Amino acid sequence: MREVLLTPPPAFAKLADALAEQGFYVDLIHMKIVTLDDSVSTAYKYTVFKYQSVAEAVMKSTQRVFSPSSKRRSGDKTFCEFFAGIGLVREGLEPSGWSCGYANDIDPKKRQAYVARFGPSDHFHLGDVGETDEVARRVPGRPFLATASFPCIDLSVAGHYRGLVDGFHSSTFFGFVKLLDALGDQKPPVVMVENVPGFLTSRRGEDFAIAARRLADLGYWLDAIVLDASHFTPQSRPRVFLFGMDADLKPKERPQSGWLWPPDEISPLRPSRIRDFKAKLELSTGWVTVPLPRPPERTERLADAIDADDGQPWWDEADVRRHYDMMSDRHRHQVEGIVQSGTRWVGTIFRRIREGAMRAEVRFDGLAGCLRTPKGGSAKQIVIAIDRGKLRMRWMTPREYARLQGTPDFPLVGTTNQQLWGFADAVCVPAIRWIDLHVLTPLYDSAASTQLTGGDPRHTFVRK
Ligand SMILES: C[S@@+](CC[C@H](N)C(=O)[O-])C[C@H]1O[C@@H](n2cnc3c(N)ncnc32)[C@H](O)[C@@H]1O
């Protein structure tokens, strides 16, 4: 017997749509198509949850949420995802009714994972974003949103901080900008650019300034935040999100003496680096402040994401000992304390070179380290588990990577390294959902209601 997870299941989508019409927020938990030998018998298993609000559904659900938004029917809540990877931006946006009209990536292995999740479709363009004419020809109509998670390598130590301009990989950002320009009347009114925190600091901030100016020169008003996946899943993964919006979508101005908007409050979302850019970096358009609540407190524990049973590929004693010996005295002491206490505990380890020697660095804060693309043993995350005095270790599995990225049932295709690579390069799905809930869908709704009422959208996009 072979079990295939088939998503999205058209029959379920219809059911969910029908329920959504009646005001239910629906979460698909489980659906399988079971094939017995060659004779295909199909069995669907649904678990339907009802939530009080879409916010509750977004926070509690792990799968796709079908919300009863009337806007879903308008058909124009469309987006294009550039640098799509395995499609976790799409994974985060689709539940609230966004429809992807074009996706693009140069990596056939990423495409393989994307297709395994979303099914074969013409809209995934396996090609270089820099092929402007070809990409522009494929973008359908005028999408409302374009997302770009461009490669981070040159904005980090891995790429020797070569930067946005000189870095071979990260300079693909300019291909994205050129494409937006080439789209002319089809240029989306909203863009979201995502990258690592090094985006803010690379070449002393010059790279972020260049990126912001280029988007502003295309007519976008900008806001930026840092959102850490740790608000949603037990993983430390801060990411910079730069939003651009057409002038008629700007949030309502709230003048204060000397300021168009009051200065941003100090918050983890807008740390001083971002506030400094907003205060000092002049743009041909300007900065705006999208009103945002504080991100939620995480409820998921690391132990929820990690499999601790005997069936896991635990290392033999020699490998465990080797890594135990690689720990600093302080970490070894802490581990020993947990072993002696007889309690159950899970944590993670990264190997790092410190002062010329390989160290096994343990995290005790209940978070996994930021998932990284597995270029070598030190980029791969190690699980450390203690259960009633027994110390065990092993590599973290792709399924655990998927859980930490908030997409626990994402299909796994290709080699283990390919799977780890796909997830480590991707966005954290509930973080995208949160952004959708508080930034992207409100922008869309504001534009949609303006079309309906002819009103000024700046008065519709106001939040307390
Ligand atoms: C940080 S990853 C984005 C991952 C994606 N957000 C996800 O959730 O899976 C950057 C992606 O850009 C792709 N890429 C690199 N150069 C590219 C280019 N010139 N054109 C299109 N995609 C490119 C890489 O293959 C990689 O998948």
The ligand as a MOL file (V3000), in Angstrom:
LIG
                    3D

  0  0  0     0  0            999 V3000
M  V30 BEGIN CTAB
M  V30 COUNTS 27 29 0 0 0
M  V30 BEGIN ATOM
M  V30 1 C 16.1920 32.5170 0.0190 0
M  V30 2 S 15.7010 31.4450 -1.2130 0 CHG=1
M  V30 3 C 13.9770 31.7780 -1.2780 0
M  V30 4 C 13.1650 30.6730 -0.6750 0
M  V30 5 C 11.6840 30.8410 -0.7120 0
M  V30 6 N 11.2060 32.0740 -0.1300 0
M  V30 7 C 11.0150 29.6740 -0.0190 0
M  V30 8 O 10.1830 29.8980 0.8510 0
M  V30 9 O 11.3270 28.5330 -0.3380 0 CHG=-1
M  V30 10 C 16.3090 32.2310 -2.6630 0
M  V30 11 C 15.9570 31.5050 -3.9240 0
M  V30 12 O 16.3850 32.2830 -5.0360 0
M  V30 13 C 16.6930 31.3950 -6.0860 0
M  V30 14 N 17.4770 32.1300 -7.0820 0
M  V30 15 C 18.7940 32.4290 -7.0380 0
M  V30 16 N 19.1610 33.1290 -8.1220 0
M  V30 17 C 18.0580 33.2980 -8.8730 0
M  V30 18 C 17.7840 33.9430 -10.1090 0
M  V30 19 N 18.7550 34.5560 -10.7890 0
M  V30 20 N 16.5300 33.9180 -10.5910 0
M  V30 21 C 15.5400 33.2830 -9.9030 0
M  V30 22 N 15.7310 32.6620 -8.7240 0
M  V30 23 C 16.9720 32.6630 -8.2180 0
M  V30 24 C 17.3980 30.2540 -5.3770 0
M  V30 25 O 17.3760 29.0770 -6.1470 0
M  V30 26 C 16.6190 30.1480 -4.0700 0
M  V30 27 O 15.6360 29.1540 -4.1230 0
M  V30 END ATOM
M  V30 BEGIN BOND
M  V30 1 1 1 2
M  V30 2 1 2 3
M  V30 3 1 2 10
M  V30 4 1 3 4
M  V30 5 1 4 5
M  V30 6 1 5 6
M  V30 7 1 5 7
M  V30 8 2 7 8
M  V30 9 1 7 9
M  V30 10 1 10 11
M  V30 11 1 11 12
M  V30 12 1 11 26
M  V30 13 1 12 13
M  V30 14 1 13 14
M  V30 15 1 13 24
M  V30 16 1 14 15
M  V30 17 1 14 23
M  V30 18 2 15 16
M  V30 19 1 16 17
M  V30 20 1 17 18
M  V30 21 2 17 23
M  V30 22 1 18 19
M  V30 23 2 18 20
M  V30 24 1 20 21
M  V30 25 2 21 22
M  V30 26 1 22 23
M  V30 27 1 24 25
M  V30 28 1 24 26
M  V30 29 1 26 27
M  V30 END BOND
M  V30 END CTAB
M  END
